[in-house]
């Protein structure tokens, strides 16, 4: 369904002209729609005690950079100097994102490689796979600060 919204939002009768003009809100919404699948998969990961990895990451007060990898699928790069906690949650999340990065239409195809190398500097050279398989050609992408808001706005526009 979200992929269909991604296709719809770029149509001329929806937000196509704004997409072509690279309007930030439309680009954020588009990225949110097409990045839904890898974000959903990563959001469902659990640690060895049964807690959700994403919940652990966003509530970790001792390492406030643990949530940053979850922005990669939206086309937002890992900030320099970020050192997320090296644990099974991060390893499994990066494995999901590595698979998604092979699809060049996904915004993560632009952010994964640098992020995996940066994570490996802190977690060890074999922690995250830095090799991304070749996939489909890239579409225009742009990062965003408020992707969820953009997705909700786009849904509203599509439902009008």
N, C-alpha and C positions, 0 to 999 in steps of 0.2 A: 504494500500500500504506500509506504513512504517513498519507494523508488518511483512509483507512479506519480506521486506529488512532485517529485523532482523533475520528471519529464514534463508534467503539466505546467509548472511554474515558468518554464522557459518558452512556452508557446506564445505566439503573438497576441492571442486573445486573453492572456493572463498577464504575466510580467515580462514577456519576451523582450520588448523594447528596453525596459530597465535593466534586464540581464545583459543585453548587448552593450548597453552604456555603462556596465559594471557598477550599477548602483549598489552600495555596500549592504543595505538591508536585504536586497534580493539575493545577492551572492551568499550572504550568511544563511538565508533560508534554504537556498539551493544546496549548499554544503551540508546543512543539517539534515535535509531529506536524504541525500545520497549517502551520507555517512551513518545513517541510522543502524544498518545491519552490523558493522563491526563494533559500534558503540553498545548496541544491545548485547552482543555476544560477550564483550568485555564486562559489561555491567552485571551479567549473570554469574560471573566467576565467583567462587567461594574459596576461602582459605581452608587449611586443614582442620580448623575448629568449627567450620560451617558458616562463618561470617562472610558477608559479601565483601569482596576485595575493594570495590568502589567506595563502599561506606567506610571501610577502614582508611582508605586513602584520603577522603575528604574530611575525616574527623581526626586525623593524626596531628596532634598539636606539637609533637616533637620534630616532625619533618613536614613542614608545610608545602614542600614541593612534590609530595606523593600524588597529588591530584593532577599535576601538570601533564603527564602522559595521556590522560583522557581527552585532552584537547587536540592531540595529534590528528585524529580522523577528521577533524573540522578544518584542517589546514593551518592550524596554529602550531608553530614550532616550539620546541622545548627551549625555554629561556636559558641563556648561557649561565653556567655555574650551577644549574639545577642538579641536585643529587637525590633523586627519589630513593627510598629504602629498597635495598637489594633483597627481595624475598620472592617466594613462589608466585605471589600475586602479580608482581611486576613482570616476572619472566613469562607467565602465562598470558598476560595482557599484551606484551610485546610480540608474542608468537601469533596471536590473533591479528594484531596490527600489521605484522610482516606479511601475512597472507593477503590482507586487504590492500596493502601497498603495491602488490603486483598488478592490481587493476589501475591503470593509469588515468582512468576517469574519476578515481577517488582522490579527494584532497590529500589524504595521507600519503599518497605516492610522492608528494612534494616535501613531506616533513619527516617521514620515517627514517630514512637513511642517516641523516644528521643526528636525529634523536637516539637511534640505536648505537651509534658510535660514541655519543656523549655518555649514554648510560653505561656502555662497556668500559669507559674510562674509570668509572667509580665502582662497577660491579665485577669487572674482570672481562677479558677479551672474548670469552665464549658465552657470556651471559645472554645477550640478545643477538639473534641472527642479523648480521648487517647486509647480507646478500638478499636482494629482492629480485624475484623472477620477472622477466619481461612480460608485459601485459598489453592491454589496449592502449591506444594513444591518449595522451592527456587532454582533458578539457580545461577551460579556464577555471581557476580556483582562487579563492581568497579567504584568508583567515577572518575570524570575527571574535568579538568580545562577548556578544550576547546571542549565541546561536539558538538557544531555546526560545528566546523571545522572537527571534526572526522566524523560526519555524511556526510558532503560534500565529504571528501576523500573516504569514503566507497561507496558512490553513484558513484563516479568516477571509483572506482575499479570494481564495479558491472557492470557498463556500458561498460567496456573495452571488 
